Amino acid sequence: MKKYILFDHDGVLVDTECWYYKAGERALADIGFTLDKEQYLRDMTRSRGTWSQARAAGIDEQTINRQREVRNAYYQEYLRTEAIEIEGVVETLAELSKYVRMAIVTTAKHADFQLIHEKRQITPFMEFVLVREDYERTKPHPEPYLTGLKRFGAAKEETLVVEDSNRGLTAAVAAGIDCAIVHNDFTQTHDFSQASYRIKKLMELKDIILQVN
């Protein structure tokens, strides 16, 4: 029986991962460096971010740190101006709230998370939110999801993680929690062989919950 759902955030509840990539791409283009998207996607699965390609090309840390701030500003600009809703999310959460307790476990920074949810109706369905500042070791380490379990006082067997990336899936598996992967165009090439479930739309979670309960 599943009584709890721990949701990843970016790519699951809001369509932001492509804009995070574009912000990094733009910040590196400002210094004449072209970010290779395919390599970026491969790096994502290894917990490497925007800057690994730049470091490999010999760009110094001072420049990277400066451009990281530029990237963050570009990303917040996109969050304010671009359409990042995923169709059916609010309706799905309203339906799921009849059966399970829910929370968000995200690598998003607090400032970005607050900006995203200023005018959205997602967080009222959540009992709590864990952002990047709320734990030490990020996904694929299990700490974020183990912290979520502790906050709920939930058993692993009672809980379902919902993710869209290999990094998040690895964190869930390492925490001993079943994981449902929801389709995201940005991460569709990741290895999801360890997933307990694969779904195309978030609304399919209701069927999973009803089946296991």
WOTA-V624988 format. One record per backbone hydrogen bond with DSSP energy under -0.5 kcal/mol. CO is the residue of the C=O (numbers start at 1). NH is the residue of the N-H. E is the energy in kcal/mol with one decimal. If there is no record, write none. Layout:
BEGIN
CO:NH:E / CO:NH:E
END
This chain:
BEGIN
1:3:-0.6 / 3:101:-2.8 / 4:160:-2.0 / 5:7:-0.6 / 5:103:-1.9 / 6:162:-2.2 / 7:105:-3.1 / 9:12:-1.6 / 9:13:-2.9 / 9:14:-1.5 / 13:86:-0.5 / 14:11:-3.4 / 14:16:-1.5 / 16:19:-0.5 / 16:20:-1.9 / 17:21:-2.0 / 18:22:-2.4 / 19:23:-2.2 / 20:24:-1.9 / 21:25:-2.8 / 22:26:-2.4 / 23:27:-2.2 / 24:28:-2.2 / 25:29:-2.1 / 26:30:-1.5 / 28:31:-1.3 / 28:33:-2.5 / 29:32:-1.8 / 33:35:-0.6 / 35:37:-0.7 / 36:40:-2.3 / 37:41:-2.5 / 38:42:-1.9 / 39:43:-2.9 / 40:44:-2.0 / 41:45:-1.0 / 42:45:-0.6 / 43:46:-1.5 / 43:48:-2.7 / 44:47:-1.4 / 49:52:-1.0 / 51:55:-2.5 / 52:56:-2.2 / 53:57:-1.4 / 54:59:-2.4 / 55:58:-1.9 / 60:64:-2.2 / 61:65:-3.0 / 62:66:-1.9 / 63:67:-2.6 / 64:68:-2.1 / 65:69:-1.3 / 66:70:-1.5 / 67:71:-3.0 / 68:72:-2.5 / 69:73:-1.8 / 70:74:-2.5 / 71:75:-2.8 / 72:76:-2.2 / 73:77:-1.9 / 74:78:-2.3 / 75:79:-2.5 / 76:80:-1.6 / 77:81:-1.4 / 78:82:-3.1 / 82:84:-0.8 / 84:15:-3.6 / 85:87:-0.5 / 86:89:-1.7 / 88:92:-2.2 / 89:93:-2.6 / 90:94:-2.2 / 91:95:-1.8 / 92:96:-2.9 / 93:97:-2.0 / 95:98:-1.4 / 96:99:-2.3 / 96:100:-2.3 / 101:5:-2.4 / 102:127:-3.2 / 103:7:-3.0 / 104:130:-2.8 / 108:132:-2.6 / 109:113:-2.7 / 110:114:-2.6 / 111:115:-1.9 / 112:116:-2.5 / 113:117:-1.8 / 115:118:-1.0 / 117:120:-0.6 / 122:125:-1.7 / 123:126:-2.0 / 128:104:-1.7 / 129:131:-0.6 / 130:106:-3.0 / 131:134:-2.4 / 132:135:-1.0 / 138:141:-2.1 / 141:144:-0.6 / 142:145:-0.5 / 142:146:-2.6 / 143:147:-2.6 / 144:148:-1.6 / 145:149:-2.3 / 146:150:-2.1 / 147:151:-2.2 / 148:152:-2.0 / 149:153:-2.0 / 149:154:-2.1 / 155:158:-1.0 / 156:159:-1.5 / 158:3:-2.7 / 158:4:-2.0 / 159:178:-0.6 / 160:6:-2.6 / 161:163:-0.5 / 161:180:-3.1 / 162:8:-2.7 / 163:182:-2.6 / 165:169:-2.3 / 166:170:-2.6 / 167:171:-1.6 / 168:172:-2.3 / 169:173:-2.8 / 170:174:-2.4 / 171:175:-1.4 / 172:176:-0.5 / 172:177:-2.5 / 173:176:-1.2 / 178:161:-2.7 / 179:181:-0.5 / 179:196:-2.0 / 179:197:-1.6 / 180:163:-2.5 / 180:182:-0.6 / 181:199:-3.0 / 184:187:-1.1 / 184:188:-0.6 / 185:188:-0.7 / 187:190:-2.0 / 190:192:-0.8 / 192:195:-1.9 / 197:181:-2.7 / 199:183:-2.1 / 201:204:-1.5 / 202:205:-2.5 / 203:206:-1.3 / 204:208:-1.4 / 205:209:-2.7 / 206:210:-2.5 / 207:211:-2.2 / 208:212:-2.4 / 209:213:-1.5
END
